[in-house]
């Protein structure tokens, strides 16, 4: 391609991007105003837990003159609103400040709002005074509208209106005040200190945050993959300095390097971690993540949470959801970064174990809350959005391959850098880069609900001349979405393994394959390509097992040498004469105390396999030793002994 043609294409591309951006801005202004910048001053009075504030908001008014110019603010007293140092009329409700449009003229407007009071919170988000510290949490996850800036700052508190901001915090001497962006100045007064912070990158309102208190600051620098110097900072309690130095500041550089290797350069000018009195978790404000005090330990046990909040700097802060219905773009993405990091640091077996834990957390939530879609979820802060959401990206990666998947993730980031996106926007970028039509995938996994619940039946017969024909029938038994996804399977025989893959075709799929061996065992998705539950309901019976008899196999492997990745399997056959009947498979220790219910349900006749992970009913690891498991069906029982070794 010649240089002239390249130049023409580049100019055309820039024009299209500019045009799309201009249209997006125009659409935003048709719906409401567009804030450009917040200039914030807060005076924090710890004794009375009182805030005195002023915010100058520079904004573009709505194009529709019938739409109000209003800012969200809960409860706090508005003393006055000024434009050009002149008071203007305003209407104050419990939740908003509406300015008189007749007092505002021009395209780009600026209004100063003076306010004060005792800022509140929802219990999960808002403004908090605790144990000598003041801080904010940007997401009120217990509210239908989680945006929580409105508890303490007048703003257009919706995630799709990004703006730059500067924050001045006046605090008593002895307090250190932190906020988004870069520290510009520290001015010492007689009894107070004023800290000025500046965030030059566009920021969603719910990501604006402040904290103040007797912090100790730890700092170091690293070089980003683009050659920029990246300051890393921790603000912690005085008695937590050494723990933070080892378990926060010590792990940040390799975590940043890892995420940069997957998604490109760190998108901001620095990153800080702040320890605060326990508030029930962690929160990824732009450039500054807040952590409950209990998450800082001596043993780095919350490494995944540290990684999760850092990953939000790309997915949530650099690229931000347009609406809370799109929460998967934040939480599902950051959760999958946990899986990627575990895989890179600890290997495939650890990754598979983590995916299994994600599956369990998701299945547990469905038992409590039912099934609902990822888009506009009924509950945004649990297993469906976070754990199933991570699995969806994992399945997409498996489908596309690593090279295309990570190219698509990088392309998505670049397309919506410092802006807002939608799930449809993400789908469009992935389809453009991969060349695949992913409509069915997104319809089933994002807009549908549930997961494949699969029942496998298989058999094999010798061919006339050589080899064997293996026949497999798979039924989907869930009552939610019917899936059309690839399923990896395999068969083992002695030292050989045949790996295969087929696509779910609807409620029932029939698949066959030939092999030179007589298979002994079916493997279902051994490398975790698919989020599912699966059971074998019919299989060739082991040697010596009579058809249609009550049968309980010896667990395999036995002894069971425990690991995170491996489980031991138990086969059982339910005879037709005794069904439908309640089937119970229980595990007992050597003293006869029941430690685990492995299976308790009504089953159709057939041959089943049950897996055990070495844990009791409460999820605790059982000690090495001898155990017994017992199968009971219609008053008849079978029992066997197994050995567990750590």
C-alpha positions as CSV (number, residue, x, y, z in Angstrom):
1,X,0.0,0.0,0.0
2,X,1.5,3.4,-1.0
3,X,2.0,6.3,1.4
4,X,-0.7,8.4,-0.3
5,X,-3.3,5.7,0.1
6,X,-2.3,5.2,3.8
7,X,-2.7,8.9,4.4
8,X,-6.1,9.0,2.8
9,X,-7.2,6.0,5.0
10,X,-5.8,7.7,8.1
11,X,-7.6,10.9,7.4
12,X,-10.9,9.1,6.7
13,X,-10.5,7.0,9.9
14,X,-9.9,10.2,12.0
15,X,-13.0,11.9,10.3
16,X,-15.2,8.9,11.2
17,X,-14.0,8.8,14.8
18,X,-14.5,12.6,15.1
19,X,-18.0,12.3,13.5
20,X,-19.0,9.5,15.7
21,X,-17.7,11.3,18.8
22,X,-19.5,14.5,17.7
23,X,-22.7,12.7,17.2
24,X,-22.4,11.0,20.6
25,X,-21.8,14.3,22.3
26,X,-24.9,15.8,20.5
27,X,-27.0,12.8,21.5
28,X,-25.9,13.3,25.1
29,X,-26.9,16.9,25.1
30,X,-30.2,16.0,23.6
31,X,-30.8,13.9,26.7
32,X,-29.3,16.3,29.2
33,X,-26.3,18.6,29.9
34,X,-22.7,17.6,29.5
35,X,-20.3,18.5,32.3
36,X,-16.8,19.4,31.2
37,X,-15.0,20.1,34.5
38,X,-15.6,20.1,38.3
39,X,-13.5,22.5,40.4
40,X,-14.1,21.3,44.0
41,X,-13.2,22.8,47.4
42,X,-14.1,20.9,50.6
43,X,-13.5,21.9,54.2
44,X,-13.8,18.8,56.4
45,X,-14.6,19.4,60.1
46,X,-14.0,16.1,61.9
47,X,-15.4,17.1,65.3
48,X,-18.9,17.8,64.0
49,X,-18.5,15.5,61.0
50,X,-19.4,18.5,58.9
51,X,-18.6,19.5,55.4
52,X,-18.5,23.0,53.9
53,X,-18.1,22.9,50.1
54,X,-18.0,24.8,46.9
55,X,-18.0,23.3,43.5
56,X,-17.7,25.2,40.2
57,X,-19.2,23.2,37.4
58,X,-18.3,24.1,33.8
59,X,-20.8,22.5,31.4
60,X,-22.7,22.5,28.2
61,X,-26.5,22.9,28.7
62,X,-29.0,20.6,27.1
63,X,-29.8,21.5,23.5
64,X,-33.5,21.2,24.3
65,X,-34.5,24.4,26.1
66,X,-37.3,22.5,27.8
67,X,-34.9,20.2,29.7
68,X,-33.8,21.4,33.1
69,X,-30.3,22.3,34.2
70,X,-30.0,20.3,37.4
71,X,-27.4,18.7,39.7
72,X,-27.9,15.7,41.9
73,X,-27.4,16.3,45.7
74,X,-29.0,14.5,48.6
75,X,-30.1,16.4,51.7
76,X,-27.2,18.8,52.1
77,X,-28.1,22.5,52.5
78,X,-27.4,24.7,49.4
79,X,-26.5,28.2,50.6
80,X,-26.3,29.9,47.1
81,X,-25.6,29.4,43.4
82,X,-23.5,32.1,41.7
83,X,-22.7,32.8,38.1
84,X,-20.1,35.6,37.4
85,X,-20.2,36.3,41.2
86,X,-24.0,37.0,41.0
87,X,-26.5,34.9,42.8
88,X,-29.0,33.2,40.6
89,X,-32.4,31.6,41.5
90,X,-32.5,27.8,42.0
91,X,-35.1,25.2,43.1
92,X,-34.0,22.7,45.8
93,X,-35.6,19.4,46.3
94,X,-34.4,16.6,48.6
95,X,-32.4,15.0,45.7
96,X,-31.6,17.8,43.2
97,X,-30.7,21.5,42.6
98,X,-32.4,22.9,39.5
99,X,-31.1,26.2,38.2
100,X,-33.2,28.9,36.5
101,X,-32.4,28.7,32.8
102,X,-33.4,32.3,32.3
103,X,-30.4,33.3,34.4
104,X,-27.9,31.3,32.3
105,X,-27.0,32.3,28.8
106,X,-24.3,31.0,26.4
107,X,-23.1,27.7,25.1
108,X,-20.5,26.9,27.7
109,X,-21.7,27.8,31.2
110,X,-20.1,27.8,34.6
111,X,-22.0,27.8,38.0
112,X,-20.6,27.9,41.5
113,X,-22.7,25.9,44.1
114,X,-22.1,26.7,47.8
115,X,-23.3,24.1,50.2
116,X,-22.8,22.5,53.6
117,X,-24.0,19.9,56.1
118,X,-23.4,16.5,57.5
119,X,-22.9,14.3,54.4
120,X,-24.6,10.9,54.6
121,X,-24.4,7.5,53.0
122,X,-26.5,4.5,52.1
123,X,-24.6,2.2,54.4
124,X,-22.6,0.9,51.5
125,X,-21.8,4.0,49.4
126,X,-21.5,7.8,50.0
127,X,-19.6,9.7,52.7
128,X,-18.3,8.1,55.9
129,X,-16.7,9.3,59.1
130,X,-15.2,6.4,61.0
131,X,-12.4,5.9,63.6
132,X,-10.8,9.3,62.9
133,X,-11.0,8.9,59.1
134,X,-13.2,10.6,56.5
135,X,-13.7,8.9,53.1
136,X,-16.1,8.3,50.3
137,X,-17.3,5.1,48.4
138,X,-18.5,5.7,44.9
139,X,-20.9,2.8,44.5
140,X,-23.9,2.4,46.7
141,X,-24.4,-1.2,45.8
142,X,-27.5,-1.5,48.0
143,X,-29.4,1.1,45.9
144,X,-31.1,0.8,42.5
145,X,-29.0,3.7,41.3
146,X,-25.6,2.9,42.7
147,X,-24.0,6.3,41.8
148,X,-23.1,7.7,45.2
149,X,-21.3,11.1,44.5
150,X,-24.7,12.8,45.1
151,X,-24.3,12.1,48.9
152,X,-21.6,14.7,49.2
153,X,-21.1,16.7,46.0
154,X,-23.4,18.4,43.5
155,X,-22.9,16.7,40.2
156,X,-24.5,15.3,37.1
157,X,-24.3,11.9,38.9
158,X,-24.6,9.5,36.0
159,X,-21.8,7.3,34.7
160,X,-21.9,8.4,31.1
161,X,-21.1,12.1,31.8
162,X,-17.3,12.1,32.3
163,X,-15.5,15.3,33.1
164,X,-12.1,16.4,34.4
165,X,-11.8,17.6,38.0
166,X,-9.6,19.4,40.5
167,X,-10.2,18.8,44.3
168,X,-9.0,20.9,47.2
169,X,-9.3,19.4,50.6
170,X,-8.9,21.5,53.8
171,X,-8.2,19.2,56.8
172,X,-6.9,19.6,60.3
173,X,-3.1,19.5,60.8
174,X,-2.1,15.9,61.3
175,X,-4.4,14.6,58.6
176,X,-3.3,13.7,55.1
177,X,-5.9,14.1,52.4
178,X,-5.9,12.1,49.1
179,X,-8.1,12.2,46.0
180,X,-8.0,11.3,42.3
181,X,-5.2,12.2,40.0
182,X,-1.9,13.9,40.8
183,X,-1.0,15.9,43.9
184,X,-0.5,19.5,42.8
185,X,0.2,21.3,46.0
186,X,0.2,21.2,49.8
187,X,-0.3,24.5,51.6
188,X,0.3,24.6,55.4
189,X,-2.0,26.9,57.4
190,X,-1.9,27.6,61.1
191,X,-4.2,24.8,62.1
192,X,-5.1,23.2,58.8
193,X,-3.5,21.8,55.6
194,X,-4.9,22.3,52.1
195,X,-4.2,19.5,49.6
196,X,-4.9,20.1,45.9
197,X,-5.3,17.2,43.5
198,X,-5.9,17.3,39.8
199,X,-7.4,14.6,37.6
200,X,-6.6,15.5,34.0
201,X,-8.3,12.5,32.5
202,X,-12.1,12.4,32.1
203,X,-13.7,10.6,35.1
204,X,-17.1,9.2,35.7
205,X,-18.8,10.9,38.7
206,X,-19.1,7.8,40.8
207,X,-15.3,7.3,40.5
208,X,-14.5,10.7,42.1
209,X,-13.3,10.0,45.7
210,X,-11.6,11.6,48.7
211,X,-10.1,10.3,51.9
212,X,-8.5,12.0,54.9
213,X,-7.0,10.9,58.1
214,X,-3.7,10.1,59.9
215,X,-2.3,8.1,57.0
216,X,1.3,6.9,56.6
217,X,2.4,7.2,53.0
218,X,4.6,4.6,51.2
219,X,5.7,5.3,47.7
220,X,7.8,4.0,44.9
221,X,8.1,4.3,41.1
222,X,8.1,1.9,38.2
223,X,8.5,2.3,34.5
224,X,5.4,1.6,32.4
225,X,5.6,-0.4,29.2
226,X,5.4,2.8,27.2
227,X,8.5,4.3,29.0
228,X,6.6,6.6,31.3
229,X,7.4,6.8,35.0
230,X,4.5,5.5,37.0
231,X,4.3,6.5,40.8
232,X,2.7,3.9,43.0
233,X,1.5,4.9,46.5
234,X,0.0,3.3,49.6
235,X,-1.8,5.3,52.3
236,X,-2.2,3.1,55.4
237,X,-2.7,3.0,59.1
238,X,0.4,3.7,61.2
239,X,0.5,0.1,62.5
240,X,0.2,-1.4,59.0
241,X,3.3,0.0,57.3
242,X,5.3,-3.2,57.0
243,X,2.3,-5.3,55.9
244,X,1.6,-2.7,53.2
245,X,5.2,-2.6,52.1
246,X,5.3,-6.3,51.5
247,X,1.7,-7.2,50.5
248,X,0.6,-4.1,48.6
249,X,3.5,-2.0,47.4
250,X,5.6,-5.2,46.9
251,X,3.1,-6.8,44.5
252,X,1.9,-3.8,42.6
253,X,4.7,-3.5,40.0
254,X,4.4,-7.1,38.8
255,X,0.7,-6.8,38.7
256,X,0.8,-3.6,36.6
257,X,3.4,-5.3,34.3
258,X,1.1,-8.3,33.9
259,X,-2.0,-6.2,33.0
260,X,0.0,-4.1,30.7
261,X,1.2,-7.2,28.9
262,X,-2.4,-8.1,28.2
263,X,-4.2,-4.8,27.7
264,X,-1.6,-2.2,26.9
265,X,0.0,0.7,29.0
266,X,-1.5,1.7,32.3
267,X,-3.9,4.4,31.3
268,X,-3.4,7.0,34.0
269,X,-0.6,9.0,35.6
270,X,-0.3,7.0,38.9
271,X,-2.0,4.5,41.2
272,X,-2.7,4.6,44.9
273,X,-4.1,2.1,47.4
274,X,-5.8,3.4,50.6
275,X,-6.5,1.4,53.8
276,X,-9.7,2.5,55.5
277,X,-11.9,1.3,58.4
278,X,-13.8,-1.7,57.3
279,X,-16.6,-0.8,54.9
280,X,-17.3,-4.3,53.5
281,X,-14.9,-4.7,50.6
282,X,-12.9,-2.6,48.1
283,X,-13.7,0.1,45.6
284,X,-11.8,1.1,42.4
285,X,-12.0,4.9,42.2
286,X,-10.0,6.3,39.3
287,X,-6.3,6.1,40.1
288,X,-7.1,5.5,43.8
289,X,-8.6,2.2,45.1
290,X,-10.0,2.0,48.7
291,X,-9.7,-1.2,50.7
292,X,-11.3,-2.3,54.0
293,X,-8.6,-2.5,56.7
294,X,-9.1,-6.3,57.1
295,X,-8.0,-6.9,53.5
296,X,-4.4,-6.0,54.3
297,X,-2.9,-9.1,55.9
298,X,0.5,-10.6,56.6
299,X,0.0,-13.5,54.1
300,X,-1.3,-11.8,51.0
301,X,-4.4,-13.9,51.1
302,X,-6.4,-11.2,49.3
303,X,-4.1,-11.0,46.3
304,X,-7.0,-11.5,43.9
305,X,-8.8,-8.5,45.3
306,X,-5.8,-6.3,44.9
307,X,-5.5,-7.5,41.3
308,X,-9.3,-7.0,40.7
309,X,-9.3,-3.4,41.8
310,X,-6.1,-2.6,39.8
311,X,-7.7,-4.2,36.7
312,X,-10.6,-1.8,37.0
313,X,-8.2,1.0,36.1
314,X,-8.5,-0.4,32.5
315,X,-12.0,-1.9,32.7
316,X,-14.3,0.5,34.5
317,X,-12.2,3.6,34.7
318,X,-10.4,3.9,31.4
319,X,-13.4,2.4,29.6
320,X,-16.5,2.9,31.7
321,X,-20.0,1.5,31.4
322,X,-22.6,3.8,29.9
323,X,-25.4,2.7,32.2
324,X,-25.6,0.5,35.2
325,X,-27.4,-2.1,33.1
326,X,-23.9,-2.7,31.5
327,X,-22.2,-3.5,34.8
328,X,-20.7,-6.7,33.2
329,X,-18.2,-4.4,31.4
330,X,-16.8,-3.4,34.8
331,X,-17.1,-6.4,37.1
332,X,-17.1,-9.3,34.7
333,X,-13.9,-8.0,33.1
334,X,-12.1,-7.3,36.3
335,X,-13.1,-10.7,37.6
336,X,-11.7,-12.4,34.6
337,X,-8.4,-10.5,35.1
338,X,-8.2,-12.5,38.4
339,X,-8.3,-15.7,36.4
340,X,-5.7,-14.5,33.9
341,X,-3.4,-13.5,36.7
342,X,-3.7,-16.9,38.5
343,X,-3.0,-18.6,35.2
344,X,0.1,-16.6,34.5
345,X,1.4,-16.9,38.1
346,X,0.4,-20.4,39.1
347,X,-0.4,-22.4,36.0
348,X,-3.3,-24.0,34.2
349,X,-4.3,-26.3,37.1
350,X,-4.7,-23.3,39.5
351,X,-6.6,-21.5,36.8
352,X,-9.0,-24.4,36.4
353,X,-9.5,-24.6,40.2
354,X,-10.3,-20.9,40.3
355,X,-12.8,-21.3,37.4
356,X,-14.4,-24.1,39.4
357,X,-14.7,-21.9,42.4
358,X,-16.3,-19.2,40.2
359,X,-18.8,-21.8,39.0
360,X,-19.7,-22.8,42.5
361,X,-20.2,-19.2,43.6
362,X,-22.4,-18.6,40.6
363,X,-24.4,-21.8,41.1
364,X,-24.9,-20.9,44.7
365,X,-26.3,-17.5,43.8
366,X,-28.8,-19.1,41.3
367,X,-30.1,-21.3,44.2
368,X,-30.8,-18.1,46.2
369,X,-31.8,-15.5,43.7
370,X,-32.8,-17.5,40.6
371,X,-31.6,-17.1,37.1
372,X,-31.3,-13.7,35.4
373,X,-29.4,-12.2,32.5
374,X,-26.0,-10.4,32.6
375,X,-27.5,-7.4,30.9
376,X,-29.7,-5.4,33.3
377,X,-29.2,-7.9,36.0
378,X,-31.6,-8.4,38.9
379,X,-28.7,-8.3,41.2
380,X,-25.5,-6.6,40.0
381,X,-23.0,-7.4,42.8
382,X,-22.8,-11.2,43.0
383,X,-22.0,-14.5,41.3
384,X,-24.0,-13.9,38.1
385,X,-22.3,-10.6,37.1
386,X,-18.8,-11.3,38.6
387,X,-18.3,-15.1,38.3
388,X,-20.5,-16.0,35.3
389,X,-19.4,-12.7,33.8
390,X,-15.7,-13.8,34.0
391,X,-16.6,-17.2,32.6
392,X,-18.2,-15.6,29.5
393,X,-14.9,-13.9,28.7
394,X,-13.1,-17.1,29.3
395,X,-15.4,-19.0,26.9
396,X,-15.0,-16.2,24.3
397,X,-11.2,-16.5,24.6
398,X,-11.4,-20.2,24.1
399,X,-13.6,-19.7,21.0
400,X,-11.4,-17.0,19.4
401,X,-8.0,-18.2,20.6
402,X,-5.5,-16.1,22.6
403,X,-4.1,-14.0,19.8
404,X,-7.5,-12.8,18.5
405,X,-9.1,-12.5,21.9
406,X,-6.4,-10.2,23.4
407,X,-6.2,-8.2,20.1
408,X,-10.0,-7.7,20.5
409,X,-9.6,-6.6,24.1
410,X,-6.9,-4.1,23.2
411,X,-9.0,-2.9,20.2
412,X,-12.0,-2.4,22.5
413,X,-9.9,-0.4,25.0
414,X,-8.5,1.8,22.3
415,X,-11.9,2.4,20.7
416,X,-13.5,3.6,23.9
417,X,-10.5,5.0,25.7
418,X,-11.4,7.6,28.4
419,X,-15.0,7.2,27.3
420,X,-18.1,5.1,27.9
421,X,-19.1,1.9,26.2
422,X,-21.9,-0.6,26.0
423,X,-22.0,-4.3,25.7
424,X,-23.1,-3.9,22.0
425,X,-20.1,-1.7,21.5
426,X,-17.8,-4.4,22.9
427,X,-19.5,-7.0,20.7
428,X,-19.0,-4.8,17.6
429,X,-15.3,-4.5,18.2
430,X,-14.8,-8.2,18.9
431,X,-16.7,-9.1,15.7
432,X,-14.7,-6.6,13.6
433,X,-11.4,-7.9,14.8
434,X,-12.2,-11.6,14.9
435,X,-14.3,-11.7,11.7
436,X,-16.9,-13.8,13.5
437,X,-20.6,-13.3,13.9
438,X,-21.1,-13.6,17.7
439,X,-24.8,-12.7,17.9
440,X,-25.8,-16.1,19.1
441,X,-23.1,-16.2,21.7
442,X,-24.1,-12.8,23.1
443,X,-27.8,-13.5,22.9
444,X,-27.4,-16.7,24.9
445,X,-24.8,-15.7,27.4
446,X,-25.4,-12.0,27.9
447,X,-29.1,-11.5,27.2
448,X,-30.3,-15.0,28.1
449,X,-30.2,-16.6,31.5
450,X,-28.9,-19.8,33.1
451,X,-26.3,-22.2,31.9
452,X,-26.2,-25.6,30.1
453,X,-27.3,-28.4,32.4
454,X,-26.2,-31.4,30.4
455,X,-27.1,-35.1,30.6
456,X,-24.7,-37.4,28.7
457,X,-25.4,-40.9,27.5
458,X,-22.8,-42.8,25.5
459,X,-22.0,-46.2,24.2
460,X,-19.7,-47.9,21.7
461,X,-19.8,-50.8,19.3
462,X,-17.1,-52.6,17.3
463,X,-16.9,-51.7,13.6
464,X,-17.1,-54.6,11.0
465,X,-13.4,-54.5,10.2
466,X,-11.4,-52.4,12.7
467,X,-11.9,-49.9,15.5
468,X,-15.0,-48.8,17.4
469,X,-17.9,-46.4,16.8
470,X,-18.6,-44.2,19.8
471,X,-22.1,-42.7,20.0
472,X,-22.9,-39.8,22.3
473,X,-26.3,-38.2,23.1
474,X,-26.5,-35.0,25.1
475,X,-29.7,-33.4,26.4
476,X,-30.1,-29.9,27.8
477,X,-32.4,-30.1,30.8
478,X,-32.4,-26.5,32.1
479,X,-35.6,-24.5,31.8
480,X,-33.8,-21.3,30.9
481,X,-31.9,-20.4,27.6
482,X,-31.2,-23.3,25.3
483,X,-27.5,-23.0,24.3
484,X,-25.7,-23.7,21.0
485,X,-22.1,-23.8,22.2
486,X,-19.1,-26.0,21.5
487,X,-18.4,-28.8,24.1
488,X,-15.0,-30.5,24.4
489,X,-15.1,-34.2,25.2
490,X,-12.7,-37.0,25.3
491,X,-12.4,-40.7,25.9
492,X,-9.7,-42.6,27.6
493,X,-8.5,-46.2,27.1
494,X,-5.4,-47.4,28.9
495,X,-2.7,-44.8,28.1
496,X,-4.5,-43.3,25.1
497,X,-6.9,-40.3,25.0
498,X,-9.1,-39.2,22.2
499,X,-10.1,-35.6,22.3
500,X,-13.1,-34.3,20.3
501,X,-15.5,-31.4,20.2
502,X,-19.1,-31.0,19.1
503,X,-21.7,-28.2,19.1
504,X,-24.8,-28.3,21.1
505,X,-27.7,-28.3,18.6
506,X,-30.6,-27.7,20.8
507,X,-32.4,-29.7,23.5
508,X,-30.8,-32.9,22.2
509,X,-27.6,-33.4,20.3
510,X,-26.3,-36.7,18.8
511,X,-22.7,-37.0,18.0
512,X,-20.5,-39.9,16.9
513,X,-16.8,-40.6,16.3
514,X,-14.7,-43.6,15.5
515,X,-11.5,-44.7,17.4
516,X,-9.1,-47.6,17.2
517,X,-9.5,-48.2,20.9
518,X,-12.4,-49.5,23.1
519,X,-13.0,-46.5,25.4
520,X,-13.2,-46.9,29.1
521,X,-14.2,-43.5,30.3
522,X,-15.8,-40.2,29.0
523,X,-14.1,-36.9,29.8
524,X,-16.4,-33.9,29.7
525,X,-14.6,-30.5,29.1
526,X,-11.4,-31.4,31.0
527,X,-9.8,-28.0,30.3
528,X,-12.8,-25.8,31.4
529,X,-13.9,-24.4,28.1
530,X,-17.6,-24.2,29.1
531,X,-19.6,-23.0,32.1
532,X,-22.0,-25.9,32.8
533,X,-23.2,-28.7,35.0
534,X,-22.9,-32.1,33.5
535,X,-23.7,-35.7,34.5
536,X,-23.3,-39.0,32.8
537,X,-26.7,-40.8,33.0
538,X,-25.9,-43.7,30.7
539,X,-22.5,-45.3,30.0
540,X,-21.0,-48.7,29.2
541,X,-21.1,-50.6,32.5
542,X,-17.8,-51.5,34.1
543,X,-16.7,-55.1,33.8
544,X,-18.6,-57.3,36.3
545,X,-21.6,-54.9,36.7
546,X,-25.0,-56.5,35.9
547,X,-27.3,-54.4,33.9
548,X,-30.2,-52.8,35.8
549,X,-28.7,-53.7,39.2
550,X,-28.0,-51.5,42.2
551,X,-24.2,-50.8,41.9
552,X,-21.6,-48.7,43.7
553,X,-18.1,-48.5,42.2
554,X,-14.8,-48.1,44.0
555,X,-13.8,-44.4,43.8
556,X,-11.1,-43.6,41.3
557,X,-8.4,-42.7,42.0
558,X,-8.1,-44.5,45.3
559,X,-6.2,-43.6,47.4
560,X,-7.3,-40.0,46.5
561,X,-4.2,-37.8,46.7
562,X,-5.9,-34.4,47.2
563,X,-5.1,-31.3,45.0
564,X,-7.0,-28.2,44.1
565,X,-7.4,-29.3,40.5
566,X,-8.2,-33.0,40.9
567,X,-11.2,-34.8,42.3
568,X,-12.0,-38.5,42.9
569,X,-15.0,-40.0,41.1
570,X,-17.6,-42.5,42.2
571,X,-19.8,-44.5,39.8
572,X,-23.3,-45.7,40.7
573,X,-26.1,-47.5,38.9
574,X,-29.7,-46.9,39.7
575,X,-32.0,-49.8,38.6
576,X,-35.2,-49.1,36.8
577,X,-37.3,-51.3,39.2
578,X,-36.5,-48.9,42.1
579,X,-37.2,-45.6,40.4
580,X,-38.3,-42.9,40.6
581,X,-36.8,-42.9,44.1
582,X,-34.8,-40.7,46.3
583,X,-31.0,-41.5,45.9
584,X,-28.7,-40.6,48.7
585,X,-24.9,-40.9,48.6
586,X,-23.2,-40.0,51.9
587,X,-19.6,-39.9,53.2
588,X,-18.7,-40.9,56.8
589,X,-15.4,-40.8,58.7
590,X,-14.0,-43.8,60.4
591,X,-16.0,-43.1,63.6
592,X,-19.3,-43.2,61.7
593,X,-19.9,-39.5,61.7
594,X,-21.4,-38.2,58.4
595,X,-19.1,-35.5,56.9
596,X,-20.6,-34.9,53.5
597,X,-23.7,-35.5,51.5
598,X,-22.4,-36.2,48.0
599,X,-25.7,-36.7,46.3
600,X,-29.4,-36.3,47.4
601,X,-32.0,-36.2,44.7
602,X,-34.5,-38.2,42.7
603,X,-32.9,-39.8,39.7
604,X,-34.0,-41.7,36.6
605,X,-32.5,-45.2,36.1
606,X,-29.0,-45.2,34.7
607,X,-25.3,-45.1,35.4
608,X,-24.0,-41.9,37.1
609,X,-20.8,-40.5,38.2
610,X,-20.3,-38.3,41.3
611,X,-17.1,-36.3,42.1
612,X,-15.7,-35.5,45.6
613,X,-13.2,-32.7,46.3
614,X,-11.9,-33.8,49.7
615,X,-14.2,-31.3,51.6
616,X,-16.9,-31.6,54.1
617,X,-20.4,-30.1,54.0
618,X,-19.1,-26.7,55.2
619,X,-16.4,-26.6,52.5
620,X,-13.5,-27.4,54.9
621,X,-10.8,-29.7,53.8
622,X,-11.0,-33.1,55.6
623,X,-7.8,-34.6,57.1
624,X,-6.0,-37.6,55.6
625,X,-7.5,-40.9,56.7
626,X,-10.0,-43.7,55.9
627,X,-13.6,-42.8,55.0
628,X,-16.7,-44.8,54.0
629,X,-19.3,-43.8,51.4
630,X,-22.8,-45.3,51.3
631,X,-25.4,-45.4,48.5
632,X,-29.0,-45.8,49.6
633,X,-31.9,-46.3,47.1
634,X,-35.4,-47.4,48.1
635,X,-34.3,-48.9,51.3
636,X,-31.3,-50.8,49.8
637,X,-27.7,-49.8,50.4
638,X,-24.2,-50.4,49.1
639,X,-21.0,-49.1,50.8
640,X,-17.3,-48.9,50.1
641,X,-14.2,-47.6,51.7
642,X,-11.8,-44.9,50.4
643,X,-8.5,-43.3,51.5
644,X,-7.7,-39.6,51.5
645,X,-4.1,-38.4,51.5
646,X,-2.8,-34.9,51.6
